Amino acid sequence: MEPEQEQPKFFMLDEGTEDFYDFPDNWDADDEEEAAPEEIDVDLRKIVILDSTTFHRNILKKQLEGAGFKIAAEGSAAAEVRGILTEGKIRFVAVDIDSTDGGGVKVIQLVRSFNDRLVLILTSARLGADQLKQIATDTGYFLAKPFQKPNVEAVMKSAYEAELSKKKAAAPKPAG
């Protein structure tokens, strides 16, 4: 029986010269399949921003885009974004409840009247996180102003993952 041959410690470069390389002990292990990349549902990555101030819309827009979301529309009043919200292709809408369309519950009811499947991310400068939680019990998501990137990313990740799970659960199962 022949002794096991040692793996060569060099490879040929394009120019025909040799270069030395130490192969790792498990050099053939990297043929294993890598983990599948995270599934991204582009339809769930669209959001509408509804805020009465351009300043806050721009800050939130930049942070949402940085988190991988596409701004489908933005406006200072619900009437400006009504068309896109009634189409049913948008799942998320960030709604300022301070002064947009009279503020408070009124703006929530108005936006909900366009499409009851919308997931609202309530924003407010006047209300703190605890107060927003109380108002957002039926919507589930809230962002206190000033917007902070880690908070925006965490809220949107949570909302996205929840909606993706719902969408997967509702998808027809393959036969077989």
Sequence and secondary structure as in RCSB ss.txt:
>XXXX:A:sequence
MEPEQEQPKFFMLDEGTEDFYDFPDNWDADDEEEAAPEEIDVDLRKIVILDSTTFHRNILKKQLEGAGFKIAAEG
SAAAEVRGILTEGKIRFVAVDIDSTDGGGVKVIQLVRSFNDRLVLILTSARLGADQLKQIATDTGYFLAKPFQKP
NVEAVMKSAYEAELSKKKAAAPKPAG
>XXXX:A:secstr
        SEEE TTS EEE    TTTTGGGS         GGGGEEEEE S HHHHHHHHHHHHHTT EEEEEE
SSHHHHHHHHHTT   EEEEETTTGGG HHHHHHHHHHH TT EEEEEESSS HHHHHHHGGGT EEEESS  HH
HHHHHHHHHHHHHHHHHHHHS     
